[in-house]
Amino acid sequence: MRLGSIWNDIYGSTLALYQGRAGGGRWLATCAPALAPLVLEPLAELDGKGSVLLLIQDGAFPLHAALQEQHNPALGRGLSGVLVLDRELWGGPALEVPAGSVMVAASGLSYREGGSFPAWQDALHPRRQPQDQCIQASVCAELGLPVRVCAPERLGETLREWWAASGAVWAGRGDSECR
C-alpha cells in the first residue's frame, strides 16, 4: 500500500493513510506510539484493495473521537473494521475505567479518560472464549464496529485473513477479489 498522507489530530494522535488499489474497504488500525515502528513497514508492504488508516494514539478518548470521525456511513465513510495492534486476544469482558486525571494534548485541549465499556468479541472468531480486557476493542464494541486484536508482527497476516473473509460478503456485490 502507498502512504498517502500523514497528519495529527487535536489529541496529538498521528494518523497515516495507506492506500491500495481501487475498491475494497476502509480499515482502521490503531496502536500505541511505542509499537508504531513495528507496523509502518508491514503496512507499506501490503498489497490490497481499499485503504488502511493507521492511528497512533494513547487512550480510549482519542480512539473514540477518531472512530466517530472516520465511521460515518451516512456520509459514505464507513469503516469495514478496526484492527487493534497490541497482543493476541479473541475477546474480553466489559470494563469500568475510573475517571483519571485530566489529559492535556499538545493542542491545549484537555480531556478526561475513563468510563464504562462493553464486552467485545473478535470479528472473525466470535465463538472463542474471551481472554482479557482491551479498552480499545471495547471502544469499538461500544460504537458497533467489528474489531480484531493482534500482535503488531501479525498485522499483514491478520488483515489479509480479514480481507479474504470479507470477500464472501463482497462477492454478493460483484466484487469477489479482495487482495
C-alpha positions in Angstrom: 0.0 0.0 0.0 1.1 3.5 -0.7 1.4 6.1 2.1 -1.0 8.8 1.0 -0.8 11.4 3.8 0.1 11.9 7.5 -1.5 14.4 9.9 -2.1 15.0 13.6 -5.4 15.4 15.3 -6.4 17.7 18.2 -5.5 15.0 20.7 -1.9 14.7 19.5 -2.5 11.4 17.8 -0.8 10.7 14.5 -2.8 9.4 11.5 -1.3 7.9 8.4 -3.4 6.9 5.4 -2.2 3.9 3.4 -3.9 3.5 0.0 -4.2 0.3 -2.0 -5.9 -0.4 -5.3 -9.3 0.8 -6.1 -12.2 -0.9 -4.4 -12.1 -2.8 -1.2 -13.0 -1.3 2.2 -11.8 1.3 4.6 -10.0 -0.2 7.6 -8.5 1.5 10.7 -5.5 0.0 12.5 -4.5 1.5 15.9 -1.5 1.1 18.1 0.3 2.9 21.0 3.3 5.1 20.0 5.8 2.6 21.2 4.5 0.0 18.7 4.4 2.3 15.7 7.9 1.3 14.4 6.8 -2.3 14.2 3.8 -1.5 11.9 4.9 1.2 9.4 6.9 -1.1 7.1 4.4 -4.0 7.1 1.6 -1.6 6.2 3.7 -0.3 3.3 4.4 -3.8 2.1 0.7 -4.8 2.0 -0.9 -5.4 -1.4 -4.6 -4.9 -1.2 -7.7 -3.0 -2.3 -9.1 -0.2 -0.3 -7.3 1.8 2.4 -5.9 1.4 5.9 -5.8 4.4 8.3 -3.2 3.9 10.9 -4.0 5.8 14.2 -1.1 6.1 16.6 -2.6 7.1 19.9 -2.8 6.6 23.7 -6.0 6.1 25.5 -9.7 5.5 24.9 -10.9 9.0 24.3 -8.7 9.9 21.3 -9.6 6.5 19.7 -13.3 7.1 20.3 -13.1 10.5 18.7 -11.2 9.2 15.6 -13.6 6.4 15.1 -16.6 8.7 15.3 -15.0 11.0 12.7 -13.9 8.2 10.4 -17.0 6.0 10.6 -19.9 7.9 9.2 -21.9 5.7 6.9 -24.5 8.5 6.3 -21.7 10.4 4.6 -20.5 7.3 2.7 -17.5 7.0 5.0 -18.0 3.7 6.8 -15.2 1.6 8.3 -15.1 -2.1 7.4 -13.4 -2.9 10.7 -10.8 -1.9 13.2 -7.6 -3.7 14.0 -6.1 -3.1 17.4 -2.3 -3.8 17.4 -1.4 -4.9 20.9 -1.4 -8.7 21.7 -3.3 -11.7 20.6 -6.8 -11.7 22.0 -10.1 -13.2 21.0 -12.5 -11.2 23.2 -12.8 -9.6 26.6 -15.2 -8.6 29.3 -16.9 -5.3 30.0 -14.8 -3.0 32.0 -15.1 0.1 34.1 -12.2 2.6 33.9 -12.3 5.1 36.8 -12.1 8.8 35.7 -8.5 9.6 35.7 -6.5 12.7 35.7 -7.1 15.4 33.1 -5.0 14.8 30.0 -3.8 17.8 28.0 -3.0 17.4 24.3 -0.3 19.4 22.6 -3.0 21.5 21.0 -4.0 22.6 24.5 -7.2 20.6 24.5 -7.9 18.9 27.9 -10.0 15.8 28.3 -10.5 13.1 31.0 -10.1 9.4 30.3 -12.5 6.8 31.9 -15.9 5.4 31.6 -17.9 2.1 31.2 -17.0 0.0 28.2 -18.8 -3.2 26.9 -17.6 -6.7 26.4 -16.2 -7.4 22.9 -15.5 -10.4 20.7 -13.2 -11.0 17.7 -15.0 -10.1 14.4 -13.9 -13.4 12.7 -13.9 -15.8 15.7 -16.8 -14.8 17.9 -17.2 -18.2 19.5 -13.8 -18.3 21.1 -13.6 -17.6 24.8 -12.8 -14.0 26.0 -9.2 -13.8 27.1 -8.5 -10.3 28.6 -9.6 -6.7 28.8 -8.7 -4.4 25.9 -10.1 -0.9 26.3 -9.5 -0.1 22.5 -11.5 -3.2 21.5 -14.3 -2.3 24.0 -14.4 1.3 22.5 -15.0 -0.4 19.1 -17.7 -2.6 20.5 -19.4 0.5 22.1 -19.6 2.0 18.6 -20.8 -1.2 17.0 -17.6 -1.6 14.9 -16.1 -5.1 14.1 -12.8 -5.4 15.8 -9.8 -7.7 15.9 -6.9 -7.6 18.3 -3.5 -9.0 17.3 0.2 -8.6 17.9 1.9 -6.0 15.7 4.0 -8.6 14.0 0.9 -10.3 12.7 -0.6 -7.1 11.1 -0.2 -8.2 7.5 -1.4 -11.8 8.1 -4.4 -10.6 10.1 -5.5 -8.0 7.6 -5.2 -10.5 4.7 -7.3 -13.0 6.7 -9.9 -10.4 7.3 -9.9 -9.2 3.7 -10.3 -12.8 2.5 -13.2 -13.4 4.9 -14.8 -10.2 3.7 -14.6 -11.4 0.1 -17.6 -13.6 0.7 -19.7 -10.5 1.5 -18.2 -8.6 -1.4 -18.9 -11.5 -3.8 -22.6 -10.7 -3.5 -22.0 -7.2 -4.8 -20.0 -8.5 -7.8 -16.5 -7.8 -6.3 -15.0 -11.0 -5.1 -11.4 -10.0 -5.3 -10.3 -8.5 -2.0 -6.5 -8.8 -2.2 
